[in-house]
Amino acid sequence: MSSLKQIPLQFNPNISFDFSGGNLSSDSGLILVKEFIDKLGINLLLKEQFDDDSKRTHTISSVIEQIIYQSIAGYHKDDAADDLRYDPVFTSILGKESLASQPTLSRVLQSFSREGAEQFNGILEHLYKKVHPENETYQIVLDLDSTNVQTYGKQEESTYIHHYNTKGYHPLVLYDGLSGDLMKFQLRKGSVYTSNGVVDFLEPVLVSLREHYPQATILVRGDSGFALPGLYDLCDAYGVHYIIKLKANAILDKLSNDAEDYFTACYKMDYASYHCHYDEFLYQANSWNKSHRVVMKIERSSGELAPRKSYIITSLELNCADILKVYNKRGNMENFIKETKLDFGLDSLSHSTFSANQTKAMIIAVAYSIVNAMKLLVIPKDFCKNRMITLRTIFIKIASKFVSHSRKVTLKFCSSAPYKNVVNKIIARIHSLALG
């Protein structure tokens, strides 16, 4: 009864509010996501991979789909399912009288093994190939990185990560640096080093891409945490280029002495301006089976006394300045990671077991990839560069009233909705998609 109580406002006692508006929803834009998911066949793929022959109301695939919609709508905690249980949009797009409750979500997540959670990477691969046709994909840039996912309490395999000064997990992530697609995700315990397991992580992706995009030029980028010979050899084996930063060491500094002497001779005591010089040389560490090209950059900013050096190992044949430009574009990956973590709720995980947290993280990764695919295919250019936090406000948080006539249901949106023409355009684009 408390929800029906009218509460007057102090700034004007003649205005009050209550929660008796009827069959309404504030997340009606999810119908756009549902239409897109069905168009790409993601719903059928979920049923094919995860459902068994049981007649349960809340099948595994429907629970996964529910978590996807909750993540996209901004309900990142599982217990939000209890408040949304009879929301007309959620129940309509899932074809249920009520949503799965928080205990049901937890039970499904806990039922996955670590190997079972890996199946979601197949969903990410399916999405990528749907969005990027073979005959239109000529360049692929694979950006490797690791990040932190915070935990609370005593979650299994959660440890303190000194680099991030927090307790949590330390996952590997792989994005397409050109499109922002999340191509692979792997949750790892917090104590592992950045590049731990990266060769086994990356190789299946290269096998699949080489098979599906035989003519594409593929480039792998990574920071100094991924500077290891096994990764260079893997790229060479599959005809893939690489640009990876190297940590400075005594040998690299010695090899760059001539370039530093040239820099000093050219710019001497001019500390008022920015100066930069590029050079390159072959370098072979003791653990490497062959030498590799190393591009170096010496720079000194205005007001600095000593120049700074940076080193890049690469298989590309571009000039030195262009090599550094290509590497620096890797910085855009930080925006992709930020959006995945902050806008989709992958900044923290709260389940007790590692496998449940891994499964929840993978479902969030799929949710991010679905929205990114929508940006690439159906969301108008004026909006496709926006982060999910903005898109959610514009296209998801749309109020509507459900009106039922016989077996038909109509969602009555606000007549003065500011982006109604854009919503109509998105639906039209989804309907016109011709995907292989």
NORRAKA-V541048 format. One line per field, one symbol per residue. phi: phi as a letter, one per 40 degrees, with the letter a starting at -180 (. if undefined). psi: psi as a letter, one per 30 degrees, with the letter a starting at -180 (. if undefined). burial: I if it has 16 or more other C-alpha atoms within 10 Angstrom, else O. A space follows every 50 residues. Layout:
phi->???
psi->???
burial->???
This chain:
phi->.cccccbcbccaccbaaabbchcbabbcccccccccdcccgccccccccb cbccbccbcccccccccccccccgccccccdcccdbcccdccccgbcacc cdccdccccccccccccccccccccdcccccbcdcbbbbbbbccababbc bbgbcdgcbcbccbfacibbccbbbcccbgcccaaacbcccccdcdgccc ccddccdcccccbccccbbbbacccbcacccccccccbgbcabbcbccac ccccccdcccccdcccbfccccbcbaabaaacabcccccacbcbbbbbaa cdgccbcbbbbbcabcbccdccdcccccccdccccccccccccbgccabb ccccccccccccccccddccccccdcbbcddcbcccccccccccbbcbca bcbbbfccbbcccccbdcbcccdccccccccccbbc
psi->ffffkkjlkefjffkllahhfailkghffffeeeeeeeefgeeeeeeeff kaglgkeileeeeeeeeeeeeefgifkeffeefgegkeeeeeffhlfllk leeeeeeeeffkleeefffffeeeeeeefefjkefgjfkkjjjkllakjk lkbhkkgklkjeefhlkalilkkjljfefgkjfkkjkllffllegkgeee eeeeeeeeeeeeiffkkkkkklaffgikeeeeeeeeeghklkjkkkkkle eeeefgeeeeeeeeeefcgjgflkkkkllllkkjlefkflllkkklkklk lkfkeklkkkkkklflglleeeeeeeefffffeeeeeeeeeeffggflkg leleeeeeeeeeeeeeeeeeeeeeeeefklefffflleeeeeeefeikkl kkkkjbfkkkjjlkfgkfheeeeeeeeeeeffkjk.
burial->OOOOOOOOOOOOOOOOOOOOOOOIIIIIIIIIIIOIIOIIOIIOIIIOOI OOOOOOOIIIIIIIIIIIIIIIIIIIOIOOIOOIIIIIIIIOIIOIOIII IIOIIIOIIIOIOOOOIIOIIOIIIIIIIIIIOIOOOOOIIIIIIIIIII IOOOIIOIIIIOOOOIIIIIIIIIIIIOIIIIIIIIIIIIIOOIIOOIIO IIIOIIOOIIOOIOOIOIIIIIIIIIIIOOIIIIIOOOOIIIIIIIOOOO OIOOOIOOIIOOIOOOOOOOOOOOIOIIIIOOIOOOOOOOOIIIIIIIII OOOOOOOOIIIIIIIOOOOIOOIIOOIOOIOOIOOIIOIIIOIIIIIIII IIOIIIIIIIIIIIIIIIIIIIIIIIIIIIOOOIOOIIOOIIOIIIIIII IIOOOOOOOOIOIOOOOOOIOOIOOIIOIIOOOOOO
